[in-house]
Amino acid sequence: MPVISAEQLAAALTQGKPVAAVLLLLGQDGFLRESCREQIIEAVVDPAARQWAVQHYSGAQDALEAVVGRARMMPMLAARQVIVFSDLEAIEPAEGSKNEDAVKLLRGYLESPAPFTVLVLEASKLDQRTKFAKMLVEVVPVISADLPEEPAERLRIASRWTKQMAAKDGGAVEDDAAEELADLCNGDLAAIRSELAKLVTFAGPGKRVSRADVEALVVAEKKYSVWELADALASGQLSRALKFLDKLLRDGEQPPALVGALAWTFRKLLEAKDLGQGMSEGQAIGRLGMRPDAARTALRQSQKVSRGQLARGLRALYEADSRLKSGTRDDRAVMEFLLAQLAGGRESAARGG
């Protein structure tokens, strides 16, 4: 079956297109899964009936038999119902295991789904090599709950979601502010939503969130200290960077947020690198669109590294972001390995210089 993006799902529901009897909501972005799920419920079940016509189950706690049984049971006082079965990966059977009964049970339901039920299956990730996953993706429409990996496209879509989230919360955000916030949060929609709640309040009733608001509230609060970490990496001082990482983690900073912050600083360093030597400091600060002190830091640090090193660093940051979001058991180890990658090339460059 074709894979449908979250944006395509929203467009189809807006046009009043029918919802399939069974859907697979697959992806690691919790915000996108939640958004798609809410849109499906809104399209299928009348608001007055949602208390009893929407049921939630989890593969970590509930048996598939109970879910299928409830899906075949007609809803009370409602024409249709939505059954959400999340954490599907918890029941994903290994090849040759006794749990392959789950495959047979679900296949039986897929062959004859209840006409009054929309069954939403949710998983952050499935092993595409198993019969279970292959059966689902072949038979069930798949809704992707992930943003694109390609940075420019990821930023574009995250910026669009940022504006939609602001509007839903009764606020508004300027285009360049939405892009800046999406960039700062590395396309993490849950982090963007959290920051937007503060920004809308900060801007005030009837006011649009501006790029200056993002700089004042988000950059100052979340990103400024990361320049010190970036400076240690740009200078090839791995031990200093590891000590600073330890301090940030002990202060409660979350590894995904740190990766996003570092990715933002690396992109700013690339911007500073591309400004050219003939531009005055004042012009460069204006072009970077940052606070003057942060812009001067970016200009200074950009001279310590090559463009190739920054590009390689961004690739390492995106890889670390993927590892963290895939549910690694040791976030600190991922971060320490990342810092070693980011500082390694600079140490060589420093020795060569």
C-alpha positions in Angstrom: 0.0 0.0 0.0 1.2 3.6 -0.6 2.7 5.6 2.2 0.7 8.7 3.1 2.3 11.7 4.7 0.7 13.5 7.6 0.1 16.5 5.3 -1.6 14.3 2.7 -3.8 12.8 5.4 -4.9 16.2 6.6 -5.6 17.3 3.0 -7.7 14.1 2.3 -9.7 14.5 5.5 -10.3 18.2 4.8 -11.7 17.2 1.4 -14.1 14.8 3.1 -12.5 11.6 1.6 -13.5 8.4 3.4 -11.3 6.9 6.0 -10.1 3.3 5.6 -11.4 0.6 8.0 -7.8 -0.1 9.2 -4.9 2.3 9.2 -1.3 1.9 10.2 0.2 5.0 11.9 3.9 4.4 11.7 6.7 6.8 12.8 8.9 8.0 15.6 7.5 11.5 15.9 5.1 11.4 18.8 3.6 14.8 17.9 2.7 13.7 14.4 1.2 10.4 15.6 -1.0 12.3 18.0 -2.0 14.9 15.4 -2.9 12.3 12.8 -4.9 10.3 15.4 -6.8 13.4 16.5 -7.7 14.2 12.9 -9.0 10.7 12.2 -11.1 10.8 15.3 -12.6 14.2 14.4 -13.4 13.0 10.9 -15.1 9.7 12.0 -16.8 10.3 15.4 -19.3 13.0 16.3 -17.9 15.1 19.2 -20.9 14.3 21.4 -20.2 10.5 21.1 -16.4 10.5 21.6 -16.6 9.6 25.2 -17.9 6.1 24.4 -17.1 5.7 20.6 -13.3 6.2 21.0 -11.3 3.4 22.7 -7.6 3.3 23.4 -5.6 0.1 23.8 -1.8 -0.5 24.1 0.2 -3.5 22.9 2.3 -3.2 26.1 -0.8 -3.9 28.3 -3.7 -5.2 26.2 -4.2 -8.5 24.3 -4.8 -8.2 20.5 -7.8 -10.5 21.0 -9.5 -7.9 23.2 -8.9 -5.2 20.6 -10.3 -7.2 17.7 -13.3 -8.2 19.8 -14.0 -4.6 20.7 -13.6 -3.6 17.0 -16.3 -6.2 16.0 -18.7 -4.9 18.7 -21.1 -2.2 17.5 -20.7 1.1 19.3 -23.4 2.4 21.6 -25.3 5.6 20.5 -22.9 6.2 17.6 -22.8 5.3 13.9 -19.1 4.6 13.9 -16.2 4.2 16.4 -12.5 4.5 16.4 -10.3 1.9 18.1 -6.7 3.0 18.7 -4.1 0.2 19.3 -0.8 1.8 20.1 2.6 0.3 20.9 2.0 -2.3 18.2 5.7 -3.2 18.2 5.2 -4.8 21.7 3.2 -7.6 20.1 5.3 -7.9 16.9 6.2 -11.6 16.8 9.6 -12.9 16.0 9.9 -15.3 13.1 8.9 -18.9 14.3 7.6 -17.7 17.7 4.4 -18.9 19.3 3.1 -15.3 19.0 2.6 -15.7 15.3 -1.0 -16.4 16.3 -1.2 -12.6 16.4 -0.5 -12.5 12.6 -3.3 -14.9 11.9 -5.7 -13.1 14.2 -5.0 -9.7 12.6 -5.0 -11.1 9.1 -8.5 -12.6 9.8 -9.8 -9.2 10.9 -8.2 -7.4 7.9 -10.0 -9.8 5.5 -13.3 -8.8 7.0 -13.1 -5.6 9.0 -16.2 -4.3 10.9 -17.9 -1.6 8.7 -18.7 0.6 11.7 -15.1 0.6 13.1 -11.9 2.5 12.1 -9.0 0.6 13.6 -5.9 2.7 14.0 -2.7 0.7 14.6 0.2 2.7 15.9 3.9 1.9 16.1 7.0 3.9 16.3 8.9 1.3 14.3 8.4 -2.2 12.9 10.9 -4.8 11.7 10.2 -4.8 8.0 11.7 -8.2 7.7 9.0 -10.0 9.7 5.8 -11.5 8.2 3.8 -9.3 10.6 5.2 -6.0 9.2 5.1 -7.2 5.6 1.5 -8.2 5.9 0.5 -4.8 7.4 2.3 -2.6 4.8 1.0 -4.7 2.0 -2.7 -4.6 3.1 -3.1 -1.5 5.3 -2.7 2.1 4.3 0.4 3.5 6.0 0.5 7.0 7.4 4.0 8.2 8.0 4.5 10.0 11.3 8.0 11.1 10.5 9.4 14.3 8.9 11.7 13.9 5.9 15.4 13.2 6.5 16.5 15.7 3.9 17.4 18.9 5.9 15.8 21.5 3.7 12.5 19.6 3.2 12.4 18.8 6.9 12.8 22.4 7.8 10.1 23.5 5.3 7.5 21.1 6.6 8.5 21.7 10.3 8.0 25.4 9.7 4.6 24.8 8.2 3.6 22.7 11.2 4.9 25.5 13.5 2.5 28.0 12.0 -0.4 25.5 12.2 0.3 24.8 15.9 0.4 28.5 16.7 -2.9 29.0 15.0 -4.5 26.1 16.9 -3.3 27.7 20.2 -5.0 31.0 19.2 -1.8 32.7 18.2 0.2 33.5 15.1 3.8 33.4 14.1 5.7 35.2 11.3 7.2 33.1 8.5 10.8 33.8 9.4 10.1 33.2 13.1 8.5 29.9 12.3 11.5 28.8 10.3 14.0 30.0 13.0 12.1 28.1 15.7 11.9 25.0 13.6 15.6 25.3 12.8 16.5 25.8 16.5 14.5 22.7 17.5 16.0 20.6 14.7 12.5 19.9 13.4 11.4 18.2 16.7 7.7 19.1 16.7 7.1 18.2 20.3 9.9 20.7 21.3 8.5 23.3 18.9 5.0 23.0 20.5 6.5 23.4 24.0 8.4 26.5 23.0 5.5 27.9 21.1 3.3 27.9 24.2 5.8 30.2 25.9 6.3 32.3 22.8 2.6 33.0 22.2 2.3 34.1 25.9 5.5 36.2 25.5 4.2 38.0 22.4 0.9 38.9 24.0 -2.8 38.8 23.0 -3.3 39.6 19.3 0.4 39.8 18.5 2.3 37.7 16.1 5.4 35.8 17.3 8.4 37.5 15.6 11.9 36.3 15.0 13.1 38.8 17.7 10.8 37.0 20.1 12.4 33.6 19.2 15.8 35.1 19.6 14.9 36.7 23.0 13.2 33.7 24.5 14.4 30.5 22.9 17.9 31.3 21.9 18.8 33.1 25.1 17.3 30.3 27.2 18.2 27.2 25.3 21.1 27.9 22.9 23.4 30.5 24.3 25.3 28.1 26.6 25.8 25.6 23.7 28.1 28.2 22.1 30.6 27.3 24.8 30.4 23.7 23.9 30.7 24.5 20.2 33.7 26.6 21.0 35.4 23.7 22.7 34.6 21.5 19.7 35.8 24.1 17.2 39.1 24.3 19.1 39.5 20.5 19.2 39.3 20.4 23.1 37.4 17.1 23.5 38.1 16.8 27.3 36.7 20.3 27.9 33.7 19.5 25.7 33.0 16.3 27.6 33.1 18.1 31.0 30.7 20.7 29.6 28.4 18.0 28.3 28.4 16.4 31.8 27.4 19.7 33.4 24.6 20.2 30.9 23.2 16.7 31.5 23.4 17.1 35.2 21.6 20.4 34.9 18.7 18.5 33.2 19.3 19.2 29.5 17.9 16.4 27.4 20.3 14.9 24.7 17.9 15.3 21.8 17.6 19.0 22.7 21.4 19.3 22.9 21.8 17.7 19.5 19.2 20.1 18.0 21.0 23.1 19.6 24.4 21.9 18.3 22.9 21.4 14.8 21.6 24.9 14.9 25.0 26.4 15.9 26.7 24.4 13.1 24.2 25.8 10.6 24.9 29.3 11.9 28.6 28.7 11.6 28.1 27.6 8.0 26.1 30.8 7.4 28.9 32.8 9.0 31.5 31.0 6.9 29.7 31.8 3.7 29.4 35.5 4.3 32.8 36.2 2.9 35.7 38.3 4.1 34.7 41.6 2.5 31.7 42.2 4.7 31.9 44.5 7.8 31.1 43.1 11.2 27.9 45.1 11.4 26.7 43.8 8.0 27.6 40.3 9.0 25.6 40.5 12.2 22.6 41.9 10.3 22.8 39.0 7.8 23.0 36.3 10.5 19.9 37.6 12.2 21.3 36.9 15.7 22.0 38.8 18.8 25.2 40.8 18.3 27.2 38.9 21.0 26.1 35.5 19.5 26.8 36.7 16.0 30.3 37.8 16.9 30.9 34.4 18.5 29.7 32.6 15.3 31.9 34.8 13.1 34.9 34.1 15.4 34.3 30.3 15.6 33.6 30.0 11.9 37.3 30.9 11.2 38.5 27.9 13.2 36.9 25.3 11.1 36.6 24.5 7.4 33.3 24.2 5.5 33.9 20.5 5.0 34.3 19.9 8.7 31.1 21.7 9.4 29.2 19.7 6.8 30.6 16.5 8.2 29.6 17.6 11.6 26.1 18.2 10.6 25.9 14.7 9.1 27.2 13.3 12.4 24.5 15.3 14.3 21.7 14.0 12.1 22.9 10.5 12.7 23.1 11.0 16.5 19.6 12.5 16.3 18.3 9.3 14.6 20.0 7.1 17.1 18.5 9.0 20.1 15.0 8.9 18.6 15.3 5.2 17.9 15.3 4.4 21.6 18.9 3.8 22.5 19.6 2.5 26.0 22.5 4.9 26.6 21.9 8.5 25.6 25.1 9.6 27.2 27.2 7.2 25.2 25.6 8.5 22.0 26.5 12.1 23.0 30.1 11.3 24.0 30.7 9.4 20.7 29.2 12.4 18.9 31.5 14.9 20.6 34.5 12.7 19.8 33.4 12.8 16.1 32.9 16.5 16.1 36.2 17.3 17.9 38.3 14.7 16.1 38.6 16.4 12.7 39.3 19.7 14.4 42.1 18.2 16.5 43.8 17.0 13.3 43.3 20.4 11.7 44.8 22.1 14.7 47.8 19.8 14.7 48.2 20.3 11.0 47.9 24.1 11.4 
